[in-house]
Amino acid sequence: MIVTLQASRSTGEARVAAAELYDDIGAGYSLGRRTDPRWMTAILAALGNARSIADVGAGTGSYEPDDRTVLAIEPSTEMIRQRQPTAAPAVRAVAEALPVRDHAVDAALAVLTVHHWTDWRHGLAELRRIAPRQVVLAYDTNRHTEFWLVREYIPEIADLELSRPSANDIANELSADSITPLPLPWDFTDGVFPAYWRRPATYLDPRVRRTCSALAQTDPSAVDRGLRRLRADLDNGRWHERHQDLLDLEQWDAGFRLIISRT
């Protein structure tokens, strides 16, 4: 179910920007970005006893509970199209102008979306307006710039990451009650940008890269150049020599943080 709401000029422009990004890179998103049950467990715990939830920047609905009332809010038609027929109803709107009454839901959920918002502070204010509990999954942008794929192969990604709000920025804006690290297991099933930290060859698959905004939004020539070096280092064994320490880890802290705020 898709509901489209009329927006003001400013919010309309924000929606166009957000929608264009994921209408472009979102094709096949539901195949590469699959729910990881370990993160789902943490998100459900963060939602507590909330029975009604607004999932803002909902995408395909990967982390929406199926035993509660959920309203999905998403600007991209392409992303909404990939939602399952049994998924919660979706409204086309942006975080900066949520079509929800004040205090209308028990919790506002925002999973890996704040860094895409045109005015992220305004969007967070909207989360606080509509719900007494805000649950936001974000990441430490500095930690992402230290990821081996960025540091050694595609350093151009660092500029993009550092232009985005970091987890601590978001937590401070929300006056967060708690910040919980969510490490990435080596066999993580949701294809977030650093998900393949122990499976480097996966980044050579264009279908995987397409669902990672950090790669999709970086100069294609820089990405191609870096991936050629990665392929060569995998072929000659240099990557494995350089990162032997990672191969013994079951999980790695890529900077993902689950932020809970109660207002």
C-alpha positions as CSV (number, residue, x, y, z in Angstrom):
1,M,0.0,0.0,0.0
2,I,1.4,3.4,-1.0
3,V,0.0,6.7,0.1
4,T,1.4,9.9,-1.5
5,L,0.9,13.2,0.3
6,Q,1.1,16.7,-1.0
7,A,4.2,18.6,0.3
8,S,5.3,22.1,0.6
9,R,7.9,23.4,-1.9
10,S,10.8,23.0,0.6
11,T,9.8,19.5,1.8
12,G,9.0,18.6,-1.8
13,E,12.6,19.5,-2.8
14,A,13.9,17.4,0.1
15,R,11.7,14.5,-1.0
16,V,12.9,14.7,-4.6
17,A,16.5,14.6,-3.5
18,A,16.0,11.6,-1.2
19,A,13.8,9.8,-3.7
20,E,16.2,10.3,-6.6
21,L,19.0,8.7,-4.7
22,Y,17.2,5.5,-3.9
23,D,15.2,5.4,-7.1
24,D,18.6,5.2,-8.7
25,I,20.6,2.9,-6.4
26,G,17.6,1.0,-4.9
27,A,17.1,-1.5,-7.7
28,G,17.7,-4.9,-6.3
29,Y,18.1,-3.4,-2.8
30,S,15.9,-6.1,-1.1
31,L,18.2,-8.8,-2.4
32,G,21.4,-7.4,-0.9
33,R,20.0,-5.7,2.1
34,R,18.5,-8.5,4.1
35,T,17.5,-8.5,7.7
36,D,20.1,-9.7,10.1
37,P,18.4,-11.4,13.1
38,R,21.1,-10.2,15.5
39,W,20.5,-6.5,14.7
40,M,16.7,-7.2,14.7
41,T,16.9,-8.6,18.2
42,A,18.7,-5.4,19.4
43,I,16.2,-3.1,17.7
44,L,13.2,-4.9,19.1
45,A,14.8,-4.6,22.6
46,A,15.3,-0.9,22.0
47,L,11.7,-0.4,21.0
48,G,10.7,-1.9,24.3
49,N,6.9,-2.1,24.9
50,A,6.1,0.3,22.1
51,R,3.0,-0.9,20.3
52,S,2.8,1.7,17.5
53,I,5.8,2.6,15.5
54,A,6.6,5.1,12.7
55,D,9.5,3.7,10.6
56,V,11.1,6.8,9.1
57,G,13.3,6.2,6.0
58,A,11.8,2.8,6.1
59,G,13.2,1.5,2.8
60,T,12.1,-2.1,2.2
61,G,11.2,-2.6,5.8
62,S,14.1,-4.8,6.8
63,Y,13.9,-4.0,10.5
64,E,10.2,-3.5,11.1
65,P,8.6,-5.7,13.8
66,D,5.7,-7.9,12.5
67,D,3.8,-8.0,15.7
68,R,3.0,-4.3,16.2
69,T,1.3,-1.5,14.3
70,V,3.8,0.1,11.9
71,L,3.5,3.1,9.6
72,A,6.4,3.2,7.1
73,I,7.5,6.6,5.8
74,E,9.8,6.5,2.7
75,P,10.4,9.0,-0.1
76,S,11.5,6.5,-2.8
77,T,8.9,4.8,-5.0
78,E,11.6,2.2,-6.0
79,M,12.2,1.3,-2.3
80,I,8.4,1.1,-1.6
81,R,7.9,-1.1,-4.6
82,Q,10.2,-3.8,-3.1
83,R,8.3,-4.0,0.1
84,Q,6.6,-7.3,0.7
85,P,2.9,-7.5,0.1
86,T,2.4,-8.3,3.8
87,A,4.5,-5.3,5.0
88,A,3.1,-2.3,6.8
89,P,1.5,0.5,4.7
90,A,3.9,3.0,3.3
91,V,3.6,6.8,3.0
92,R,5.7,8.7,0.6
93,A,7.2,11.5,2.7
94,V,10.5,12.8,4.1
95,A,11.8,12.9,7.7
96,E,11.8,16.7,7.7
97,A,8.0,16.8,7.3
98,L,6.4,13.7,8.8
99,P,2.7,13.3,8.0
100,V,2.0,12.2,11.6
101,R,0.3,14.0,14.4
102,D,2.2,15.1,17.6
103,H,2.7,12.1,19.9
104,A,0.7,9.9,17.6
105,V,2.9,6.8,18.0
106,D,4.8,5.2,20.8
107,A,8.2,5.1,19.0
108,A,9.9,6.6,16.0
109,L,12.4,4.2,14.4
110,A,15.1,5.4,11.9
111,V,17.5,2.7,10.7
112,L,20.6,3.9,8.7
113,T,18.8,6.8,7.2
114,V,19.6,10.0,9.0
115,H,22.9,10.5,7.0
116,H,20.7,10.8,3.9
117,W,18.4,13.5,5.2
118,T,18.6,17.0,3.7
119,D,18.2,18.7,7.1
120,W,19.0,16.0,9.7
121,R,18.5,18.2,12.7
122,H,15.0,19.1,11.5
123,G,14.3,15.4,10.9
124,L,15.3,14.4,14.4
125,A,13.1,17.2,15.8
126,E,10.2,15.6,13.8
127,L,11.0,12.2,15.4
128,R,10.7,13.8,18.8
129,R,7.5,15.6,17.9
130,I,5.7,12.4,16.9
131,A,6.9,10.0,19.5
132,P,8.1,9.9,23.1
133,R,10.8,7.3,22.2
134,Q,13.3,7.6,19.4
135,V,15.3,4.6,18.2
136,V,18.0,5.5,15.7
137,L,20.6,3.2,14.2
138,A,23.5,5.3,12.9
139,Y,27.3,5.0,12.6
140,D,30.5,6.7,13.6
141,T,31.6,8.3,10.3
142,N,35.3,8.5,11.4
143,R,35.2,4.8,12.0
144,H,34.0,4.2,8.5
145,T,36.9,6.3,7.1
146,E,39.3,3.9,8.9
147,F,37.8,0.8,7.2
148,W,40.5,-0.9,5.1
149,L,38.5,-0.5,1.8
150,V,38.5,3.3,2.3
151,R,41.9,3.7,3.8
152,E,43.8,1.5,1.3
153,Y,41.7,1.4,-1.9
154,I,39.1,4.2,-2.2
155,P,40.1,7.1,0.0
156,E,37.7,9.3,-1.9
157,I,34.9,7.8,0.2
158,A,36.2,9.5,3.3
159,D,35.1,12.9,2.1
160,L,31.5,11.7,1.6
161,E,31.5,10.0,5.0
162,L,32.8,13.0,6.9
163,S,30.1,15.2,5.3
164,R,27.5,13.1,7.0
165,P,26.2,13.4,10.6
166,S,28.0,10.9,12.9
167,A,26.4,8.8,15.6
168,N,27.6,11.0,18.3
169,D,26.2,14.1,16.6
170,I,22.8,12.4,16.4
171,A,23.0,11.2,20.0
172,N,23.8,14.7,21.2
173,E,21.0,16.3,19.2
174,L,18.6,13.8,20.7
175,S,20.0,14.0,24.2
176,A,20.3,10.3,24.1
177,D,19.6,8.1,27.1
178,S,21.8,5.2,25.7
179,I,24.2,4.4,22.9
180,T,24.9,0.7,22.2
181,P,27.6,-0.5,19.8
182,L,26.3,-3.0,17.3
183,P,29.4,-4.9,15.9
184,L,29.3,-6.6,12.6
185,P,29.6,-10.5,12.7
186,W,31.8,-11.9,10.0
187,D,28.8,-13.5,8.4
188,F,26.5,-10.5,8.6
189,T,23.5,-10.9,6.2
190,D,22.6,-7.2,5.7
191,G,24.9,-5.7,3.0
192,V,25.8,-2.5,4.7
193,F,28.9,-0.8,3.5
194,P,31.5,-2.5,5.8
195,A,29.6,-5.8,6.0
196,Y,32.2,-7.7,4.1
197,W,35.1,-6.7,6.2
198,R,36.3,-10.3,6.3
199,R,35.0,-11.3,2.8
200,P,36.8,-8.8,0.6
201,A,36.1,-10.5,-2.8
202,T,32.4,-9.7,-2.3
203,Y,33.1,-6.0,-3.1
204,L,34.1,-7.0,-6.6
205,D,30.4,-7.9,-7.3
206,P,28.7,-4.9,-8.9
207,R,25.3,-5.9,-7.4
208,V,26.8,-5.6,-3.9
209,R,28.3,-2.3,-4.6
210,R,25.1,-0.9,-6.0
211,T,23.3,-1.3,-2.7
212,C,26.0,0.5,-0.7
213,S,25.4,4.3,-0.9
214,A,29.0,5.1,0.0
215,L,30.2,3.3,-3.1
216,A,27.2,4.3,-5.3
217,Q,27.8,8.0,-4.5
218,T,31.5,8.1,-5.0
219,D,33.2,8.9,-8.3
220,P,32.9,5.7,-10.4
221,S,36.5,6.2,-11.7
222,A,37.8,6.2,-8.1
223,V,35.8,3.2,-7.2
224,D,37.0,1.3,-10.3
225,R,40.6,2.2,-9.7
226,G,40.4,1.1,-6.1
227,L,38.7,-2.2,-6.9
228,R,41.3,-3.0,-9.6
229,R,44.0,-2.7,-6.8
230,L,41.9,-4.8,-4.5
231,R,41.5,-7.5,-7.1
232,A,45.2,-7.5,-7.7
233,D,46.0,-7.7,-4.0
234,L,43.5,-10.6,-3.6
235,D,45.1,-12.5,-6.5
236,N,48.7,-12.1,-5.2
237,G,47.8,-12.7,-1.6
238,R,48.8,-9.2,-0.3
239,W,45.4,-8.5,1.2
240,H,45.4,-11.6,3.2
241,E,48.9,-11.0,4.4
242,R,48.1,-7.4,5.4
243,H,44.8,-8.3,7.2
244,Q,45.6,-11.7,8.7
245,D,44.4,-10.3,12.1
246,L,40.9,-9.8,10.7
247,L,40.6,-13.4,9.6
248,D,40.7,-14.6,13.2
249,L,37.9,-12.3,14.3
250,E,34.2,-13.3,14.7
251,Q,33.0,-9.8,14.7
252,W,34.4,-6.3,14.1
253,D,33.3,-2.8,15.4
254,A,32.6,-0.8,12.2
255,G,31.1,2.0,14.3
256,F,27.4,1.2,14.2
257,R,25.5,2.5,17.2
258,L,22.0,2.0,18.4
259,I,20.7,5.3,19.9
260,I,17.7,5.4,22.3
261,S,16.2,8.7,23.4
262,R,13.1,9.3,25.6
263,T,11.4,12.7,25.5
